[in-house]
């Protein structure tokens, strides 16, 4: 007889905020429920894109560029996450889900200390103030998908509140852009993590392949243009 205790608990997806210099996790955000669906968009960085589009597909681009890539594909993810304090009644929540929402919102907000430091530089007459650098954020979807990302969209729909008007249930639309070696400086920890993620894709792609016979092709000669 199968017992409930024998059923493995599902791995949770989430976000990890990492110090890019030391690699030390600063904050771990575990999604309460794994999203039911993931929407992924992958756009290749083709070398001949601009010339091809100008020619209206008439083949006016450089023929030497047709199969060349300028860099890694640009990949974005979208999904909906749910937060529900009523599903965790054993955990005290005097502030409702304010802490969970604030943690996600701080992924796109500089800290008060950073803003005050920038203000002091401006008051001291600093001519050029560099944009504030945020910590490195990783999105994890199991051990085979650990990627450096930038949050591009965070839309919150709060749908229930307690007597003190603290939100206790919300649906969040989250958009992420995968950061590649084209987005990060050489030697950045995020660039190394992206390369590790890409190497994992290569291993998975190599683990499975089809046959020419399944495609109705008699042999390699048909691919050489002589068949």
Secondary structure, 3 states (H helix, E strand, C coil): CCCHHHCCCCCCCEEEEECCCCCCEEEEEECCCCCCCCEEEEEEEECCHHHHHHCCCCCCCCHHHCCCEEEEEEEEEEEEEEEEHHHCCCCCCCCCCHHHHHHHHHHHCCCHHHHHHHHHHHHCCCCCCCCCCCCEEEEECCCCCEEEEEEEEEEEEEEEECCCCCEEEEEEEEEEEECCCCCCCCCCHHHHHHHHHHHHHHHHHHCCCCCCHHHCCCCHHHHCCCC
